[in-house]
Amino acid sequence: MARTIATNTTVDLDGLLEFVRPRHHMVLLTRRTDGGPQASPVTGGVDGNGRIVISTYPERAKTINARRRPEVSVLVLSDDFTGAWVQVDGTCEVLDVPDAVEPLVEYFRVIAGEHSDWDEYRQAMMDQRKSLLRITPTRWAPISTGGFPARLADQD
């Protein structure tokens, strides 16, 4: 049986965003007060300005951490766990309602399409006091897949 060989594909910003747009399973990494990592599984998308967007609440650890230290990382996963992934580092901006309402509308659209009642959605975002994290990519790793090193391709 042929072994799957790991790959690393270097991309520019446009290539990165093209890869991330259809993928919504992510792990957000922020820093705790002591500097240690805080990992949070999240659903995310890419807004019209090329920022990774994540809906959250103001009292969540990820939001508190991002306010304090806006340098974050996002691991973007494929729907298939064994599919390609990429790590994106960036600067995070935290928006709270009411300023977050229209960006949350855009977030919903890039994740799920049109809502059946936008007024109801906007009111729900206000009632829940939602926040939005907007991450501007500053650097990223190659898009990668798992597998064996190429040197082991032909070995049994």
N, C-alpha and C positions, 0 to 999 in steps of 0.2 A: 504494500500500500504506500503510495507517495505521501511524503510528509508535507504538511503545510508550512510554507516558509514565511517568516515574519517580514513585514514591509514597513517602510517609512517613506512617506511622500511629502516632500517640501512644497508648500503652497504660499502664494501671496495672500493679501487680505481678501481679495475677491474670491479666491479659491477656498479660503477658510470659511467665509460666510456662506458660500454655495454648499459646502459640506454640512455646516451647522443648521441651516434653515429647516430641512426636513426632519431633523433629530430633536426630540423634546425631552429625552431622559438625560439628566445631568446630575453631577455631584458638585456642589458649591463648597469651596474651601475658603474659610475666613480664619482669622486669628483671634484666639481667646486673649483675655487680659494678660495672662502669663506668657503669651507668645506661642503657645501650643496650637496645633491645627484643630479646627472645628469643621467637620464634614457634614453636609446636609444634602440628602437626596432631594432633588427639585425637578419641576417641570419648567422648561424655559423655551424661549424662541428668540428670533432676531427681529428687531424693529426696523423701520424704514431708514434709520440712520446708521445701521450696521452695529447696533449695540445688542448684547445679549440681555434679555429681559426676563425677570423672575418675579412672580407675584408672591407676596408674603404678608406678614403682620408686623407691626412696629415692636412688639414685645418678644419676638423670636430671637434666639441667640445669633443667627446669621445676620439679622438686621442690626442688632446692637453692635455686633463686631464690625460690620461694614461701615457703620457711622464713625466708629472710633478709629478704624484703620481701613481705608478704602481700597488698599491693594488686596485683590482677591484672585483666586484661580477657579476655573470651571473645567471639570472633566466632562466632555460631551461624548455620550455613548450612543451606539447604534441600537435600534430596537432589538436586534439579535445580539445577545451578550457577547458572542464571539466575533461580532462584526468590528468594523473600524472605529477608532476613537481619536480624540485630540484633546490636549490640555491647552486651555487659553488663559493667559494671565491678563489682568486688566485693572482699571480703576473703576470703582463702584460708586454710583450716586444713588442715594436713597430718597425716594419721593413718597410723601404721605398725602392722604386726602386732605383737602380737595384737589391739590395740584396733581395727584396721581390718577385721578379719575379718567381723563382722556387717554393718558398713556396705558392705563389698564384696559381700556377699550381696544387699543391697538394690540396689546398683549394677547387678549382673547382672540382677536382676529387672526394673528399669526400662528396661534396654537390650534384653534378649533373652527375658524371661519366666522360666519355671521351668527349673531344671537337672535333669538326670536323676539326679544323685547329689550332694546337698548336702554330705554328709560328705567326699566325694572333692574337691569344689570347695574347701571350707574348708581341707583339708589342702594342696591345691595352692597356695592363697594363702599359707599359712604357709611351705611349702617354698620358694616363690619370693620370700618376704619382701616382698610387695607393699605398696604405699602407696595411699592414697586422698586426693585433693584434694577438699575441700568448699568451694565458693565461695558466700558469701552475697551476693546482689545488693544493691548500695548505690545504683546509678544505671544507667540504660540509655537508649540512643538510641531514636528511633522505629523501628518495624519498617519496613524499606525494601525497595524493588524498584528495579532499574536501569531505565534508559531515557532518553528525551529530556526536557528541561525542558518543562513544559506550554506555554510560549510558542512552542514549535516544533511543536506537535501538528498543525496544519493545513498545514504547509509541505511541499513535495515535496523 
